[in-house]
């Protein structure tokens, strides 16, 4: 019985293989099918503390970028804030309350930014 992600991961003939479509990584089709999400063009920045034991996390939503560009922007925002963070499901999470600093950084990049939440 094979589950998702199981199967051939390396072939001496083709090299590394994709676990999902089982093609060589150079010819992988599952990575090409993922398109950037459709957004309204407004980036929303908010502060959230739910489920984090009172610790604040700044969320950046509505960017409409692919995963690589989103990870690169998250890296720049983390460096600008001097704090850690991650990318989950198309949302950038930066540790701490950095809403104003993130909004200024995104405005300098030419994006339309709004403060969301309280």
DAWOLIN-V677012 format. One record per residue. RES is the residue in three letters. SS is DSSP state (H for helix, E for strand, C for the rest). PHI is phi as a letter, one per 30 degrees, with the letter a starting at -180 (* if undefined). Layout:
RES	SS	PHI
RES	SS	PHI
This chain:
UNK	C	*
UNK	C	c
UNK	C	c
UNK	C	d
UNK	C	i
UNK	C	c
UNK	C	k
UNK	C	d
UNK	C	c
UNK	E	a
UNK	E	b
UNK	C	d
UNK	C	d
UNK	C	c
UNK	E	j
UNK	E	d
UNK	E	c
UNK	C	d
UNK	C	d
UNK	C	d
UNK	C	c
UNK	C	h
UNK	C	c
UNK	E	e
UNK	H	e
UNK	H	d
UNK	H	c
UNK	C	d
UNK	C	c
UNK	H	d
UNK	H	d
UNK	H	d
UNK	H	d
UNK	C	d
UNK	C	c
UNK	C	d
UNK	C	d
UNK	C	d
UNK	C	b
UNK	C	d
UNK	C	i
UNK	E	c
UNK	E	c
UNK	E	c
UNK	E	c
UNK	E	b
UNK	E	c
UNK	E	b
UNK	C	b
UNK	C	d
UNK	C	i
UNK	C	b
UNK	C	h
UNK	C	i
UNK	C	d
UNK	C	d
UNK	E	b
UNK	E	d
UNK	E	c
UNK	E	b
UNK	E	b
UNK	C	i
UNK	C	d
UNK	C	i
UNK	C	c
UNK	C	d
UNK	H	d
UNK	H	d
UNK	H	d
UNK	H	d
UNK	H	d
UNK	H	d
UNK	H	d
UNK	H	d
UNK	H	d
UNK	H	d
UNK	H	d
UNK	H	d
UNK	H	d
UNK	H	d
UNK	H	c
UNK	C	i
UNK	C	b
UNK	C	d
UNK	E	l
UNK	E	a
UNK	E	c
UNK	E	b
UNK	C	h
UNK	C	i
UNK	E	b
UNK	E	d
UNK	E	c
UNK	E	c
UNK	E	d
UNK	E	j
UNK	C	c
UNK	C	b
UNK	H	e
UNK	H	d
UNK	H	d
UNK	H	d
UNK	H	d
UNK	H	d
UNK	H	d
UNK	H	d
UNK	H	d
UNK	H	d
UNK	C	d
UNK	C	i
UNK	C	c
UNK	E	d
UNK	E	b
UNK	E	b
UNK	E	d
UNK	C	c
UNK	C	i
UNK	C	d
